[in-house]
């Protein structure tokens, strides 16, 4: 297997990686989970679901809905059984809410959960044709939306569509990058700076990346590694978020609305603190790749390294899956 390859659930434990010895900090961190900007209404004619990380706990859930008449909304909170799964396994809790006729209402549901270990929640929203949810205008890394019993893209003559299999019953194909509008009550640590040195290159019980607050066109975000004593380095390896859940194939029966994954960081620089002074040691523009390997011309000694994100390829926040230092 190539050294650049990653296996789901296999954590890298390379003792040569100096980033593992560093204290990690950042300019900001995404501390809440929610998609609040509506794009279009979605009639709840079938069961649907939202998957999102829970770390360390959730205190409740809110959904943005329309109701054509007075009715009730039923939801269920499930775990996924295994960290790599995107299907419901064991029911954790359930709740109902009374909804009055009206549009664009935020409905609160008392779903609380504090799992023993960080993991994804799979929240099922039971079908009710009197209710419409809202699709969000923007995706949110770590959040996926599903439909149950949706019409498959391919003919049943070409694929095995056993609805008893959860991976068949629950499909996200028509909801890629369009989660439902929702809010998770409580703060999250799922996007903390430490995730960038956590050893995972892919989602596994959570997104496994650092995400900043929105940075805007005139601002930057940074992630910093600080060591207790000077280290010597000559190479920095970066893994950016290129949305591994995006449906990218070479059969060309569909195209994405973008030429480059928006979450990929476009421009960045690396700075080192040498002799108490910060200076740039590398700079990259127009990045289109998930993996960047920055080899320096000479070895340098430093006690702090800073990765400064200047611009993404369209996403509002900086996101970094992994940083390694050698």
Helices and strands as residue ranges (DSSP letters): G 18-21, E 23-26, E 33-35, E 38-43, E 48-54, E 60-67, E 71-78, E 91-99, E 102-109, E 119-125, E 131-136, E 144-148, H 166-169, E 170-171, G 173-175, E 182-185, G 193-197, E 210-214, E 221-240, E 265-274, E 277-284, E 291-312, E 317-325
